[in-house]
Amino acid sequence: MKILSIVFNILFVAALLLIGFFFSDMTNIVKNQMKSSIAIEDTCQLSSQTCTQHGVDIRLQKDILTPLEPSSITVKWPNTHSEKLLISLQAVDMEMGDPIFQLTKTNDNTFEGEILLPICTQDTMMWTGTLTDGNLDVTISLKAQQ
């Protein structure tokens, strides 16, 4: 009986060590599964043509962004009291972090800023995310190509 208890304790300690070793990997998998994905079809697809969602007009400097090259973005957001807007992006096909960009108010309803995307090993990358004034979120998407 004492041998069985020792074997059980050894197996228990080994299981705890394995769980501890892989804990960060397991939590990342759970976080990624729980992360809400944004369907590209439901987004305001940003380009040099003005895109409107929820009364918010958004326009990029160019249709397709190039990684590591800043590109300006202009937003006309009526009826907001915010002095800044925040853009949070996520790459669709690859984990590239969650870059956040701030747009500053230039006049009554207009905000401007720059987007600078990280470089990627893929030639083309789709990004989705949100543009927010702190009260309302607008879902956006854009395309980057090397």
PyMOL CGO cylinders between C-alpha atoms (Angstrom):
from pymol import cmd
from pymol.cgo import CYLINDER

trace = [
    CYLINDER, 0.00, 0.00, 0.00, 2.89, 2.34, 0.78, 0.3, 1, 1, 1, 1, 1, 1,
    CYLINDER, 2.89, 2.34, 0.78, 4.42, 1.70, -2.67, 0.3, 1, 1, 1, 1, 1, 1,
    CYLINDER, 4.42, 1.70, -2.67, 1.11, 2.57, -4.35, 0.3, 1, 1, 1, 1, 1, 1,
    CYLINDER, 1.11, 2.57, -4.35, 0.99, 5.84, -2.41, 0.3, 1, 1, 1, 1, 1, 1,
    CYLINDER, 0.99, 5.84, -2.41, 4.55, 6.72, -3.45, 0.3, 1, 1, 1, 1, 1, 1,
    CYLINDER, 4.55, 6.72, -3.45, 3.81, 5.94, -7.12, 0.3, 1, 1, 1, 1, 1, 1,
    CYLINDER, 3.81, 5.94, -7.12, 0.67, 8.07, -6.95, 0.3, 1, 1, 1, 1, 1, 1,
    CYLINDER, 0.67, 8.07, -6.95, 2.59, 10.99, -5.43, 0.3, 1, 1, 1, 1, 1, 1,
    CYLINDER, 2.59, 10.99, -5.43, 5.30, 10.72, -8.10, 0.3, 1, 1, 1, 1, 1, 1,
    CYLINDER, 5.30, 10.72, -8.10, 2.69, 10.70, -10.89, 0.3, 1, 1, 1, 1, 1, 1,
    CYLINDER, 2.69, 10.70, -10.89, 0.90, 13.63, -9.28, 0.3, 1, 1, 1, 1, 1, 1,
    CYLINDER, 0.90, 13.63, -9.28, 4.10, 15.70, -9.08, 0.3, 1, 1, 1, 1, 1, 1,
    CYLINDER, 4.10, 15.70, -9.08, 4.98, 14.79, -12.69, 0.3, 1, 1, 1, 1, 1, 1,
    CYLINDER, 4.98, 14.79, -12.69, 1.52, 15.88, -13.85, 0.3, 1, 1, 1, 1, 1, 1,
    CYLINDER, 1.52, 15.88, -13.85, 1.88, 19.21, -12.01, 0.3, 1, 1, 1, 1, 1, 1,
    CYLINDER, 1.88, 19.21, -12.01, 5.28, 19.78, -13.60, 0.3, 1, 1, 1, 1, 1, 1,
    CYLINDER, 5.28, 19.78, -13.60, 3.90, 19.08, -17.09, 0.3, 1, 1, 1, 1, 1, 1,
    CYLINDER, 3.90, 19.08, -17.09, 0.94, 21.40, -16.52, 0.3, 1, 1, 1, 1, 1, 1,
    CYLINDER, 0.94, 21.40, -16.52, 3.26, 24.12, -15.23, 0.3, 1, 1, 1, 1, 1, 1,
    CYLINDER, 3.26, 24.12, -15.23, 5.62, 23.71, -18.18, 0.3, 1, 1, 1, 1, 1, 1,
    CYLINDER, 5.62, 23.71, -18.18, 2.84, 24.02, -20.78, 0.3, 1, 1, 1, 1, 1, 1,
    CYLINDER, 2.84, 24.02, -20.78, 0.61, 26.47, -18.84, 0.3, 1, 1, 1, 1, 1, 1,
    CYLINDER, 0.61, 26.47, -18.84, 1.52, 29.59, -20.84, 0.3, 1, 1, 1, 1, 1, 1,
    CYLINDER, 1.52, 29.59, -20.84, 0.98, 27.74, -24.14, 0.3, 1, 1, 1, 1, 1, 1,
    CYLINDER, 0.98, 27.74, -24.14, -2.40, 26.47, -22.96, 0.3, 1, 1, 1, 1, 1, 1,
    CYLINDER, -2.40, 26.47, -22.96, -3.53, 29.92, -21.82, 0.3, 1, 1, 1, 1, 1, 1,
    CYLINDER, -3.53, 29.92, -21.82, -2.49, 31.45, -25.16, 0.3, 1, 1, 1, 1, 1, 1,
    CYLINDER, -2.49, 31.45, -25.16, -4.52, 28.82, -27.02, 0.3, 1, 1, 1, 1, 1, 1,
    CYLINDER, -4.52, 28.82, -27.02, -7.57, 29.53, -24.86, 0.3, 1, 1, 1, 1, 1, 1,
    CYLINDER, -7.57, 29.53, -24.86, -7.17, 33.31, -25.28, 0.3, 1, 1, 1, 1, 1, 1,
    CYLINDER, -7.17, 33.31, -25.28, -6.90, 32.99, -29.06, 0.3, 1, 1, 1, 1, 1, 1,
    CYLINDER, -6.90, 32.99, -29.06, -9.99, 30.78, -29.20, 0.3, 1, 1, 1, 1, 1, 1,
    CYLINDER, -9.99, 30.78, -29.20, -11.95, 33.25, -27.08, 0.3, 1, 1, 1, 1, 1, 1,
    CYLINDER, -11.95, 33.25, -27.08, -10.75, 36.28, -29.07, 0.3, 1, 1, 1, 1, 1, 1,
    CYLINDER, -10.75, 36.28, -29.07, -13.65, 37.60, -31.07, 0.3, 1, 1, 1, 1, 1, 1,
    CYLINDER, -13.65, 37.60, -31.07, -12.87, 37.56, -34.74, 0.3, 1, 1, 1, 1, 1, 1,
    CYLINDER, -12.87, 37.56, -34.74, -14.27, 40.25, -36.99, 0.3, 1, 1, 1, 1, 1, 1,
    CYLINDER, -14.27, 40.25, -36.99, -15.78, 39.10, -40.27, 0.3, 1, 1, 1, 1, 1, 1,
    CYLINDER, -15.78, 39.10, -40.27, -14.28, 41.12, -43.13, 0.3, 1, 1, 1, 1, 1, 1,
    CYLINDER, -14.28, 41.12, -43.13, -17.68, 41.29, -44.82, 0.3, 1, 1, 1, 1, 1, 1,
    CYLINDER, -17.68, 41.29, -44.82, -19.05, 43.23, -41.82, 0.3, 1, 1, 1, 1, 1, 1,
    CYLINDER, -19.05, 43.23, -41.82, -16.29, 45.84, -41.81, 0.3, 1, 1, 1, 1, 1, 1,
    CYLINDER, -16.29, 45.84, -41.81, -15.75, 49.19, -43.41, 0.3, 1, 1, 1, 1, 1, 1,
    CYLINDER, -15.75, 49.19, -43.41, -13.07, 48.22, -45.96, 0.3, 1, 1, 1, 1, 1, 1,
    CYLINDER, -13.07, 48.22, -45.96, -10.64, 51.11, -45.92, 0.3, 1, 1, 1, 1, 1, 1,
    CYLINDER, -10.64, 51.11, -45.92, -9.14, 52.56, -49.10, 0.3, 1, 1, 1, 1, 1, 1,
    CYLINDER, -9.14, 52.56, -49.10, -8.60, 55.91, -50.80, 0.3, 1, 1, 1, 1, 1, 1,
    CYLINDER, -8.60, 55.91, -50.80, -12.36, 55.97, -51.40, 0.3, 1, 1, 1, 1, 1, 1,
    CYLINDER, -12.36, 55.97, -51.40, -14.41, 57.14, -48.43, 0.3, 1, 1, 1, 1, 1, 1,
    CYLINDER, -14.41, 57.14, -48.43, -16.05, 54.32, -46.50, 0.3, 1, 1, 1, 1, 1, 1,
    CYLINDER, -16.05, 54.32, -46.50, -19.01, 55.10, -44.21, 0.3, 1, 1, 1, 1, 1, 1,
    CYLINDER, -19.01, 55.10, -44.21, -20.23, 53.06, -41.25, 0.3, 1, 1, 1, 1, 1, 1,
    CYLINDER, -20.23, 53.06, -41.25, -22.58, 54.34, -38.50, 0.3, 1, 1, 1, 1, 1, 1,
    CYLINDER, -22.58, 54.34, -38.50, -22.32, 57.83, -40.00, 0.3, 1, 1, 1, 1, 1, 1,
    CYLINDER, -22.32, 57.83, -40.00, -18.52, 57.85, -39.69, 0.3, 1, 1, 1, 1, 1, 1,
    CYLINDER, -18.52, 57.85, -39.69, -16.53, 58.59, -42.89, 0.3, 1, 1, 1, 1, 1, 1,
    CYLINDER, -16.53, 58.59, -42.89, -13.07, 57.01, -43.13, 0.3, 1, 1, 1, 1, 1, 1,
    CYLINDER, -13.07, 57.01, -43.13, -10.49, 57.48, -45.88, 0.3, 1, 1, 1, 1, 1, 1,
    CYLINDER, -10.49, 57.48, -45.88, -6.93, 56.19, -46.28, 0.3, 1, 1, 1, 1, 1, 1,
    CYLINDER, -6.93, 56.19, -46.28, -4.17, 57.91, -48.21, 0.3, 1, 1, 1, 1, 1, 1,
    CYLINDER, -4.17, 57.91, -48.21, -3.89, 54.88, -50.52, 0.3, 1, 1, 1, 1, 1, 1,
    CYLINDER, -3.89, 54.88, -50.52, -5.83, 51.72, -51.32, 0.3, 1, 1, 1, 1, 1, 1,
    CYLINDER, -5.83, 51.72, -51.32, -3.22, 49.19, -50.22, 0.3, 1, 1, 1, 1, 1, 1,
    CYLINDER, -3.22, 49.19, -50.22, -0.78, 49.91, -47.41, 0.3, 1, 1, 1, 1, 1, 1,
    CYLINDER, -0.78, 49.91, -47.41, 2.88, 48.91, -47.49, 0.3, 1, 1, 1, 1, 1, 1,
    CYLINDER, 2.88, 48.91, -47.49, 4.44, 47.58, -44.26, 0.3, 1, 1, 1, 1, 1, 1,
    CYLINDER, 4.44, 47.58, -44.26, 6.92, 49.96, -42.61, 0.3, 1, 1, 1, 1, 1, 1,
    CYLINDER, 6.92, 49.96, -42.61, 5.64, 52.89, -44.71, 0.3, 1, 1, 1, 1, 1, 1,
    CYLINDER, 5.64, 52.89, -44.71, 3.39, 55.34, -42.85, 0.3, 1, 1, 1, 1, 1, 1,
    CYLINDER, 3.39, 55.34, -42.85, 0.06, 56.10, -44.49, 0.3, 1, 1, 1, 1, 1, 1,
    CYLINDER, 0.06, 56.10, -44.49, -2.29, 58.87, -43.43, 0.3, 1, 1, 1, 1, 1, 1,
    CYLINDER, -2.29, 58.87, -43.43, -5.89, 58.28, -42.45, 0.3, 1, 1, 1, 1, 1, 1,
    CYLINDER, -5.89, 58.28, -42.45, -8.67, 60.85, -42.20, 0.3, 1, 1, 1, 1, 1, 1,
    CYLINDER, -8.67, 60.85, -42.20, -11.90, 60.31, -40.26, 0.3, 1, 1, 1, 1, 1, 1,
    CYLINDER, -11.90, 60.31, -40.26, -14.96, 62.53, -40.15, 0.3, 1, 1, 1, 1, 1, 1,
    CYLINDER, -14.96, 62.53, -40.15, -16.89, 61.62, -36.98, 0.3, 1, 1, 1, 1, 1, 1,
    CYLINDER, -16.89, 61.62, -36.98, -19.92, 63.84, -36.37, 0.3, 1, 1, 1, 1, 1, 1,
    CYLINDER, -19.92, 63.84, -36.37, -21.43, 64.23, -32.91, 0.3, 1, 1, 1, 1, 1, 1,
    CYLINDER, -21.43, 64.23, -32.91, -18.43, 63.08, -30.91, 0.3, 1, 1, 1, 1, 1, 1,
    CYLINDER, -18.43, 63.08, -30.91, -17.00, 64.95, -27.95, 0.3, 1, 1, 1, 1, 1, 1,
    CYLINDER, -17.00, 64.95, -27.95, -13.73, 63.02, -28.02, 0.3, 1, 1, 1, 1, 1, 1,
    CYLINDER, -13.73, 63.02, -28.02, -10.44, 64.79, -28.71, 0.3, 1, 1, 1, 1, 1, 1,
    CYLINDER, -10.44, 64.79, -28.71, -8.85, 61.60, -30.10, 0.3, 1, 1, 1, 1, 1, 1,
    CYLINDER, -8.85, 61.60, -30.10, -9.79, 58.32, -31.77, 0.3, 1, 1, 1, 1, 1, 1,
    CYLINDER, -9.79, 58.32, -31.77, -8.07, 54.97, -31.36, 0.3, 1, 1, 1, 1, 1, 1,
    CYLINDER, -8.07, 54.97, -31.36, -7.55, 52.30, -34.01, 0.3, 1, 1, 1, 1, 1, 1,
    CYLINDER, -7.55, 52.30, -34.01, -6.77, 48.77, -32.85, 0.3, 1, 1, 1, 1, 1, 1,
    CYLINDER, -6.77, 48.77, -32.85, -5.80, 46.23, -35.52, 0.3, 1, 1, 1, 1, 1, 1,
    CYLINDER, -5.80, 46.23, -35.52, -5.25, 42.46, -35.69, 0.3, 1, 1, 1, 1, 1, 1,
    CYLINDER, -5.25, 42.46, -35.69, -3.76, 40.55, -38.61, 0.3, 1, 1, 1, 1, 1, 1,
    CYLINDER, -3.76, 40.55, -38.61, -6.22, 38.02, -40.04, 0.3, 1, 1, 1, 1, 1, 1,
    CYLINDER, -6.22, 38.02, -40.04, -3.88, 35.20, -41.09, 0.3, 1, 1, 1, 1, 1, 1,
    CYLINDER, -3.88, 35.20, -41.09, -0.99, 35.53, -38.66, 0.3, 1, 1, 1, 1, 1, 1,
    CYLINDER, -0.99, 35.53, -38.66, -0.24, 36.67, -35.12, 0.3, 1, 1, 1, 1, 1, 1,
    CYLINDER, -0.24, 36.67, -35.12, 1.36, 40.09, -35.58, 0.3, 1, 1, 1, 1, 1, 1,
    CYLINDER, 1.36, 40.09, -35.58, 0.49, 41.68, -32.26, 0.3, 1, 1, 1, 1, 1, 1,
    CYLINDER, 0.49, 41.68, -32.26, -2.26, 44.27, -31.85, 0.3, 1, 1, 1, 1, 1, 1,
    CYLINDER, -2.26, 44.27, -31.85, -0.94, 47.62, -33.08, 0.3, 1, 1, 1, 1, 1, 1,
    CYLINDER, -0.94, 47.62, -33.08, -2.84, 50.66, -31.79, 0.3, 1, 1, 1, 1, 1, 1,
    CYLINDER, -2.84, 50.66, -31.79, -2.85, 54.05, -33.49, 0.3, 1, 1, 1, 1, 1, 1,
    CYLINDER, -2.85, 54.05, -33.49, -4.14, 57.39, -32.23, 0.3, 1, 1, 1, 1, 1, 1,
    CYLINDER, -4.14, 57.39, -32.23, -5.88, 59.97, -34.42, 0.3, 1, 1, 1, 1, 1, 1,
    CYLINDER, -5.88, 59.97, -34.42, -6.02, 63.57, -33.25, 0.3, 1, 1, 1, 1, 1, 1,
    CYLINDER, -6.02, 63.57, -33.25, -8.74, 66.11, -33.83, 0.3, 1, 1, 1, 1, 1, 1,
    CYLINDER, -8.74, 66.11, -33.83, -7.88, 68.72, -36.46, 0.3, 1, 1, 1, 1, 1, 1,
    CYLINDER, -7.88, 68.72, -36.46, -11.20, 70.60, -36.51, 0.3, 1, 1, 1, 1, 1, 1,
    CYLINDER, -11.20, 70.60, -36.51, -14.82, 70.14, -35.41, 0.3, 1, 1, 1, 1, 1, 1,
    CYLINDER, -14.82, 70.14, -35.41, -15.50, 66.66, -36.80, 0.3, 1, 1, 1, 1, 1, 1,
    CYLINDER, -15.50, 66.66, -36.80, -12.23, 65.64, -38.49, 0.3, 1, 1, 1, 1, 1, 1,
    CYLINDER, -12.23, 65.64, -38.49, -9.47, 63.44, -37.08, 0.3, 1, 1, 1, 1, 1, 1,
    CYLINDER, -9.47, 63.44, -37.08, -6.13, 62.60, -38.70, 0.3, 1, 1, 1, 1, 1, 1,
    CYLINDER, -6.13, 62.60, -38.70, -3.26, 60.27, -38.01, 0.3, 1, 1, 1, 1, 1, 1,
    CYLINDER, -3.26, 60.27, -38.01, -0.89, 57.72, -39.50, 0.3, 1, 1, 1, 1, 1, 1,
    CYLINDER, -0.89, 57.72, -39.50, -0.91, 53.95, -39.71, 0.3, 1, 1, 1, 1, 1, 1,
    CYLINDER, -0.91, 53.95, -39.71, 2.44, 52.14, -39.77, 0.3, 1, 1, 1, 1, 1, 1,
    CYLINDER, 2.44, 52.14, -39.77, 2.07, 48.37, -40.09, 0.3, 1, 1, 1, 1, 1, 1,
    CYLINDER, 2.07, 48.37, -40.09, 4.79, 45.87, -39.12, 0.3, 1, 1, 1, 1, 1, 1,
    CYLINDER, 4.79, 45.87, -39.12, 6.58, 43.85, -41.77, 0.3, 1, 1, 1, 1, 1, 1,
    CYLINDER, 6.58, 43.85, -41.77, 5.40, 40.32, -42.45, 0.3, 1, 1, 1, 1, 1, 1,
    CYLINDER, 5.40, 40.32, -42.45, 6.74, 37.23, -44.17, 0.3, 1, 1, 1, 1, 1, 1,
    CYLINDER, 6.74, 37.23, -44.17, 3.62, 37.00, -46.34, 0.3, 1, 1, 1, 1, 1, 1,
    CYLINDER, 3.62, 37.00, -46.34, 3.31, 39.16, -49.45, 0.3, 1, 1, 1, 1, 1, 1,
    CYLINDER, 3.31, 39.16, -49.45, -0.28, 40.18, -48.69, 0.3, 1, 1, 1, 1, 1, 1,
    CYLINDER, -0.28, 40.18, -48.69, -1.92, 40.59, -45.27, 0.3, 1, 1, 1, 1, 1, 1,
    CYLINDER, -1.92, 40.59, -45.27, -5.47, 41.52, -44.34, 0.3, 1, 1, 1, 1, 1, 1,
    CYLINDER, -5.47, 41.52, -44.34, -6.01, 43.42, -41.09, 0.3, 1, 1, 1, 1, 1, 1,
    CYLINDER, -6.01, 43.42, -41.09, -9.25, 43.87, -39.17, 0.3, 1, 1, 1, 1, 1, 1,
    CYLINDER, -9.25, 43.87, -39.17, -9.98, 45.95, -36.12, 0.3, 1, 1, 1, 1, 1, 1,
    CYLINDER, -9.98, 45.95, -36.12, -11.93, 48.74, -34.55, 0.3, 1, 1, 1, 1, 1, 1,
    CYLINDER, -11.93, 48.74, -34.55, -11.95, 52.50, -34.67, 0.3, 1, 1, 1, 1, 1, 1,
    CYLINDER, -11.95, 52.50, -34.67, -13.42, 54.01, -31.52, 0.3, 1, 1, 1, 1, 1, 1,
    CYLINDER, -13.42, 54.01, -31.52, -14.14, 57.36, -29.93, 0.3, 1, 1, 1, 1, 1, 1,
    CYLINDER, -14.14, 57.36, -29.93, -14.61, 55.65, -26.56, 0.3, 1, 1, 1, 1, 1, 1,
    CYLINDER, -14.61, 55.65, -26.56, -18.39, 55.33, -26.94, 0.3, 1, 1, 1, 1, 1, 1,
    CYLINDER, -18.39, 55.33, -26.94, -18.99, 53.86, -30.40, 0.3, 1, 1, 1, 1, 1, 1,
    CYLINDER, -18.99, 53.86, -30.40, -16.92, 51.26, -32.28, 0.3, 1, 1, 1, 1, 1, 1,
    CYLINDER, -16.92, 51.26, -32.28, -16.63, 51.07, -36.05, 0.3, 1, 1, 1, 1, 1, 1,
    CYLINDER, -16.63, 51.07, -36.05, -15.27, 47.79, -37.43, 0.3, 1, 1, 1, 1, 1, 1,
    CYLINDER, -15.27, 47.79, -37.43, -12.66, 48.26, -40.13, 0.3, 1, 1, 1, 1, 1, 1,
    CYLINDER, -12.66, 48.26, -40.13, -10.43, 46.23, -42.42, 0.3, 1, 1, 1, 1, 1, 1,
    CYLINDER, -10.43, 46.23, -42.42, -7.52, 47.08, -44.68, 0.3, 1, 1, 1, 1, 1, 1,
    CYLINDER, -7.52, 47.08, -44.68, -5.05, 45.37, -46.95, 0.3, 1, 1, 1, 1, 1, 1,
    CYLINDER, -5.05, 45.37, -46.95, -1.25, 45.51, -46.78, 0.3, 1, 1, 1, 1, 1, 1,
    CYLINDER, -1.25, 45.51, -46.78, 1.08, 44.30, -49.50, 0.3, 1, 1, 1, 1, 1, 1,
    CYLINDER, 1.08, 44.30, -49.50, 4.87, 44.24, -49.72, 0.3, 1, 1, 1, 1, 1, 1,
]
cmd.load_cgo(trace, "trace")
